[in-house]
């Protein structure tokens, strides 16, 4: 563990410099948060880079929060703010092939799921430089990758697992197709060129099918690794009952069958998948022609959801009465 922020910043930056070339830190102007950083590169869209929130005073508590498929750390920023106010350093990695101005080639990398795992591992190692009580979690694909890290390698993670609309099951043909390399190859051919720029500045305008199949690799690996296991660390899960992307049944089955100590919050206010982690609606750039014309709406139950998450964190991770 290092108390020198410069060492942490350099270590975090090194991973992305190897992937993106020239990278630099920019300060984020966030209310009530000091020492907030976002990495910038000419290859990245503005504000899409990996992020760090560092406590001004010594803290041994850290949380790693990972974004979803086709979006970027901006989508978990509102969640991160609550963990920061609870006294945590926050590490928000950027998954390979995400946040790019031109993602087409990177998103069709056959080793994408392996590279995602490596980025999660690096984020956990970064967290280890900041503190020794480390939690992990994320939104959608980020939740699936967080569970995957725990199942592959529990080292350093001794806090809790926090899942927000976690993609533990996406159901039906997709999960079967994800096992078939031929379908993945055809998808790479037929997807067409993927544009990184759309109306939502923090998300790709189209969800690439091939990347979805890479997510399926993670989901299927999680199911294999979960066999005959019980997770001993505390698990918090928040999920919308109206989620049409990540199946609610996957979360319910996971919490009932594999978790010793957990809480599930079900959001029932007509909240779609992409809106669950959002405290405010995303401001669209309507001058762009690609992507939805309506912004991802805010989760009207966001404050209630995060109050539950923070209560669980205080009681089950920090053991505060």
Residue, then its C-alpha position, 0 to 999 in steps of 0.5 A: x500500500x502506498x500513501x503517495x498519490x503520485x505513485x498510484x497515479x503513475x501505476x494506473x496511467x501505465x496500463x492505459x499508456x500501453x494500450x492508448x499511447x499518449x495519455x494525460x490526467x485531467x482534473x474532474x470538477x465534481x461537487x464535494x469531491x477533491x482529487x478526482x482525475x480522468x485520463x485523456x488520450x487523443x484516441x478517446x472521446x472527451x470524458x470517457x477515460x478511466x477515473x480515480x477518486x482519491x481521498x484527501x486524508x488517509x483511508x484504507x477503504x477502496x472500491x473498484x467500479x466498472x462500467x457496462x458494455x458500450x459505455x464508459x466510467x461516466x455511467x458509474x460516476x454517480x454510484x462512485x460519488x456515494x462511495x467516495x462520500x462514505x470515505x472510499x478511494x474509488x478506481x474506475x477502469x476503462x474496459x478495452x475497446x470502450x470510450x474510443x473515437x474509432x472503436x471498430x478494430x478494437x471491438x472485434x479483437x478475438x482476445x477481448x474478454x481476456x483483455x477485459x479480465x486483465x484490465x480488471x486485475x490491474x484496477x484491483x492492483x491499483x486499489x491495493x496501492x490505496x488501501x487494504x479493505x477492497x470492494x469491487x462491483x459495477x454496472x451490467x458487464x462491469x458487474x459480471x466482470x467483478x464477479x468473474x474476478x472474485x471467482x478467478x482470484x479472490x486475492x486483495x478483495x476482502x470487502x464486498x461485491x456490489x452489483x448494479x443491473x449486473x449481466x449475470x444472465x442475458x438468456x436464450x440464444x445469446x448464451x448458446x451462440x456465445x459458445x459457437x466460434x462460427x457465429x462469432x466469426x460471422x458476427x464480426x463480418x456482418x456487424x459492419x463498421x462501428x462508429x464511436x461517435x453518437x448522440x450520447x457522448x459517453x456511449x456507443x450509438x450501436x451495441x456491437x454484436x461481437x462484443x455481446x458474444x464476448x460478454x457471453x464468454x464471461x457469463x458462461x465462465x461465471x456459471x462454470x466457476x460458481x458450481x458447488x461454491x458459496x460466496x463468503x463475502x457480502x453481496x449487494x445487488x440492485x436490479x430493475x424488475x423492468x430490465x429487458x437486457x440483463x435478466x432479473x432471474x439471473x440475479x435472483x438465482x445467484x443471490x439465492x443459491x450462491x451468496x451466504x450474506x446478501x441484500x437484493x434491492x428491486x427497483x420497480x419504477x419502470x426503470x430500464x437497464x441503462x438508467x439504473x446507475x444514473x442520478x441524472x439524465x445524460x445530456x445528448x448531443x443532438x447535432x450527431x445523427x447516430x444513436x437514440x434521440x431520447x436520453x437515458x433517463x435518470x433513475x427516480x429511485x437512485x437516492x433510495x437505491x444508494x442509501x441501501x447500498x451505503x447502509x449495506x456497505x457500512x454494516x457488512x463491510x466496515x462493520x459499523x453498527 
